[in-house]
């Protein structure tokens, strides 16, 4: 693979990695908010012992679970992009050292 092609791919991966990390930070904040809301709803459900409070808890927990899945998916994307970036950097550095 040519140096120019590697650099182009590396630039693309770096941009995608930056966007994925930004998205992960937003999801992390949202996850904390949804988890707090689910915890509050769980406590209200335990204290009030009403079907409505239990439904509210179930709904809040469902949102928190969905956000947790989103977080895991984006975190996996970040890890994959980091691995790809490392491979490309190895190729770039390896290609330069073989020419020296």
N, C-alpha and C positions, 0 to 999 in steps of 0.2 A: 504494500500500500504506500502511495507516495506521501511525502511529508505534508504537502499542501492539503491532500485529502484528509489526513489524520488531523491536521490543525483545524480544518473546517468542521470535522465531526466533533472534535474536542470543544470548539466554540459552541456548537449546537447543544451538546450535552451539558456544558456549563450553564447555558441559558435555561435549559429545561430543569436543571438541578436547582437553580436559583428560584424559579417559579414554584417548583414543588416544595421547597423549603418554606417559602412564603405561605403557600397554601397550608402546609402542615402547621405553621404557627397560628394561623387563623382557626383551623380546626381544633387545635389544642385549647385555645381560649373558649371556643364554643362547647367543646367537650366538658370543660370544667363547669361552665354555666349549666349545661344540661344535667350533669352529674349532681351538682348542688340542688337543682330543682327536683330531681328524682329523690334525693335523700330527704329533702323537706317534705315532699309528698308522701314518702314512706312513713315518716314520723307522724304526719297528720293522719294517715290511714290507720296506724297503730293506735293512736290516741282516740280517734273518733269512732273507729270500728263500724263505719257506715259503708254501704256499697258504693256510694258516690265517691267517697274519699279513696276507696280501693281502686276504682276505675281511673281516677286522676293519677294515682301512683303508677298504675299499670301503663298508662299513656306516657307519663313522664319517663318511666324506665325504658319504654320502647324507643323513645327519641334518643335517650342517652346511649342505648345499645347500638342504634343506627350510626350515631356519631362516632362511637368507638370503632365500629367496622370501617368507617371512612378514614379514621385516623390510621388504623392498621394498614389499610390499602395504600394510602399516600406515603406512610413510613416505609413500606416495602418498595414503592417506586423510588423513593429517595435512596434507599440502600442499593437498588439496582443501578440507578444512575451513577452513584458514587463508584460502584464496581466498574462500570463501563468507562468512567472517567479515568480511573486508575489504570485500566488496561490500555487505554489510548495514550496516557502519559508514559507508560512503560514502553509502548511501541515507538513513541516519539523520542524518548531518551535512548532507547536501545538502538534505534535507527541512526541517531547522531553519533553514538559511541563507536558503532561499527565502521563509520566513515572516517574516524580520526586516525 
